[in-house]
Amino acid sequence: TELTGRNVVLFIMESFSAEHSALLRPDIYVDEEQKGYTPFLDSLMRQSYTFYNMYANGKRSIQALPAVWSSIPSFKSPFVLMPQAMAETRSLPAILKDKGYETMFFCGSDHGSMGFGAYARQTGIENLYSREDYEKVHGTDDFDGYWGIWDDKFLSFMGEQIDTLSEPFLASIFTISSHHPFVLPEQWKERLPKGKNQIQPCAAYLDASIEQFFAQNSNKSWFNNTIFVFVSDHVSCDYYADKTAVSPGDFHILGAMYTPNGELRGQNFEPVSQIDIMPTLLGLLEYDEPYFAYGRDARQASEEPITIV
């Protein structure tokens, strides 16, 4: 597959356990009338290179960013809180920036919240977009009252900003609406399934928001030239199935890579981790220079695949 020079849009999705998906965990929904809460992502994953056994590196959002962007796991402490985080690293954004990519990070929370922006800068991301940037353009009515801008609105904003860029680019977004206290926009509530716990309607909302983003942007010139990557930050604290409340189910997350023209397809049933995202992407982009990663290119056959959680 010739994917050199493609744009990358990376969705890091809040609390997106594999159990939300009937494709990844059909066993959970055998006796349920509602077959999962991610119909759009399930349809995409059927046409993607999909990781059926993707595991989070930790249980906190701040642990996910070094794993996904830098292929660096956290152990007892989140990597960004360790003194080693101050050392020089060559993360995915910096590697792609040196290849001429524009680099952006979108998160609808307040600027600087949760330390995300500081770490994004450290990885080589040039442009940060937060709640304040959204509200300068679209006003203050779309704040959820807790965390930031509703996902559907902020994803639309990301599409608007991407339209202003020259290619190639790396755009990462950290979604926020599937976080406790699990609130939904009023105008969406009737459109979404009620769910058996608090997060399931929010998972359905993010799924529908991503579907809306695809509908809004599928006719754009950059869209077909893009690899879309989907990965969760960690599982939800609001478990539904008993088997996902215990290891390894309590680390099992959604992970997939999608190209609109169907060039990139496959089913990967090996155990893989967030730290494998960076090397797998660099392999797809045919990056041929040395780099350091704790993970591996998950598309390459491995005699003994290991996953760090």
N, C-alpha and C positions, 0 to 999 in steps of 0.2 A: 504494500500500500504506500503510495507516494503522497506523504502529508507534510513534506518540508515547507516551512513558511506559513503554515496555517495559523489563523487567529486561534486563541484559546479563551473560552468563557468558562470560568470555574465557579460552580455553585457549591458553597459550603453551607449545608442545611442544618439548622438548629434542631437538635433532639430527634433526628430522623432514623429511628430504629428500623431494622429490616422488617419487624413485625407489622409495620404499617402497610406493607406491600403484599398483596396476594400472590404476586409472581415469585417473590423471594421466599415467602413462607406460606405456601398453599395449605400446609398441614394445619395452620391455625384457623383457617376459614372454612374447613370442610363442612361443619354444621351451622355455619352462619349465613343468614340471608344476605348481609352486606359483605361482599367479597373484597375486603381490603379498602384502603382509603387513598390510594394513589393511582387511579385509573390512567391518568395521562402519563405519569412516569413509567408505569407498567408497560404501556403501549410503546414508549420510547425504548425501554430496556429490551423489548423483544426485537428491536432493530439496532441494537447497540453492541458494543463489547461490554458485557455485563459481568460483574463480580458477584457470584452467588454466595460467597463466603468472605465478605469484606468485614474486617474488625477494626474498631476504633482503638487508638493508642491509649485512651484514658477516658475519664468521666467528666472532664471539664473542657469548656470551649477553648481556653487558652492553651491546652495541650494539643489541640487539633492543628493549630496554625503552623507550628514548627514541623509537625509531622507531614502535613500536606505540602507546604511551600518549600520546605528545606530537607525533607526526608530525615529528620532528626526526631527520635522518639523521646518522650518524657518517661522517667522512671518514678522514683518516689516523689520528686518535686517536678512541677512543670518546668520545661527547659528554659522558658523565658525568665524565670525567677532565679536561675542559677548563674553564678559568676561567669561560667563558660559561655553564656549567651552574649557576652560582650566581645567575645573573640570574633575574628573575621570569618565569615562563612560565605559560600557561594550558593545562594538559593535559586530556585527556579526563576523568580522574577529577574534577578540580576543576570542570570545566564541568558535569558531571552532578551533582556534590554540590550546586552552587548551584541545581540544579533539584529538589532534595529527595531525591536518591539517597543511600542508604547505600553506602559504598565499602570494599572489602576486597581484600586480597592474600594468597593462600595459596602457600606454598612449603615443602615438607617438609624442607628443609635446616635447619641451625642458625640461630637468630635472628641476623640481621646478616650472614650469609655472603654473599660475592660482591658486597656493596654493594647488593643488590637492595632491602632494606628502606629504606635511606636514600633511594634514588631514589623508591621508592614513596611515601614520606612527602612528598617534594618535589612530586610530581604531584597531591597532594591526597587520597591514600588514607588513610583514618582508622584502619582496623583491620588489623593484620598477624597472620597465623597461621603458625607455624613448627613445627619438630620438637618444641620444648619444650611448645607448647600442645597438640599431639596427645598427647604422653606423659603430660601431667597427667590426661587423660581416659582414655586407652587403654593406659597402661603403656609399657614400653620394649622390648617383644618385636618390634616392627615396624621397627626400624632396619636398613637394608640393609648396614651395616658400612662404608660409604664416604661416601655423600652425605646420606642422610636417610631419611625414612619411605617405604616402598614406595608407588608411585603408586596402586595399587588401594585401599590402606588410606587414603591421604591424600585421595583423591577422595571416598571415603565420608564422611570427616570433614568435608570441605567441604560436602557435602550436609546433614549434621547442623547445621552452623553456619548455612547459608542458611535452614534451617527456623525459626530463631529470629528472623529479620529481618522488618522491615516492608518492603513494596514501595513504590517501586521501588528496586532495588539494582544496583550494578556489582560483580561478583565476578571477579577475575582469579586464575588459577592458573598457576604455572610448574612444569611436571612435571620430574622429575629422573631417572627410572629408565632412560631410554635414553641415558645418558651412560657413557662409559668409566669403569670396567672392564666394563660390560655384564653385570652380574649379575642373576639372576632369583630370585624367591622359589621355594623348593623345591617347594611344592605346585602351582605353575603350570607347571613345566618339561615335564611330560608332555602338557599340554594345548596346547602351542604348537608351531608348525612349527620345525624345527631351523635352517633358514636356510642361506644360502651364505656368510655372513660373520657377525661377532659381533653386529652391531646388529640384524639382521633379526628374531631372536626377541624382542628388546627392543621393537622397533616393534610387533610382534604383541601383546606384553604390554600396552603402553599402549593400543592399539586395543581390546583386550578389557576393559581397566580402564575406558575411557570407555563402552563398551557396558554394563558393570555399573553404572556411575554413572547412565546413562540408565534402566536397568531399575529401579534403586532409587528414582528420583525422578520418573518419568514420571506418577505418579498424584498428585503434590503440587500444591497449589493454585497455586504460583508457576510451575510448569514450562511450561504452555502460554502464559504471558504473558512468555516470555523469548526473546531473540535469543541464540543460541549462536554464538560466533565461534571459529574454529580457525585458528591460524597457528603456524608453526615459529619458533624463535629463529634457527636457521641450519641448514645442511646437516650431515650427519654427516661426521666425519673418516674414517669407515670406508666408502669408496665400494664400490659393487658393479659398476655398469656403466661401461665405458670412457667413454661419452659424457657421463656425469654427473661425471666427474673433471676436465673441462675447461669453460671458460666458454662459454656461460652456465649450463650444466648444474650447475656447482659452486656456484651460488647459487639453484637452482630448488627451491622449498619448497612445502609444502601450505598452502592458504588457502581458507577457506569460511565462509559465514554461513548459519545454519539456524534456521528457525522451525518448531516442532512441527506447527502447523496448515497448513503448506505455503503460507503467504502470500508468502514470500520465496523465489523460485526463479529460476534463470537460469544461463547459462553465459557466463563472461567469458573471452575468449581474448586480450585485450590484455595487454601487459606491465604488471604492477602490482607494487607494493612494500609492505613493511610500513608505510611512511609514509602509505599510502592507507587504512589501516584506520580511523583516527580520523575523517577527513572523510567516509568512506563511512558509518560508523555514525551520525555526526551528521546526515547527509542522511536516513538511514532514520528516525531519531527526530524528523525535521522540526525540527531546531534552527535557529532563524532569526536568531540574533544573530551579530555579527562575531566571528571567531576567527582565529588565525594557524596555518597549517599549511604544511609544505613539500609535502605530498601533495595529492591531489585526491579528490573523490567518484568512485570508479571506475565507478559506475553511470551517470554522465553521459557522453554521447558526447564523444570527444576527437579532434580532427583528427590530433594528433601526440602520442600518449601517451608519456611518458618515465618511466624507472625509474632511481633512483639506487642503485647497489650499490657 
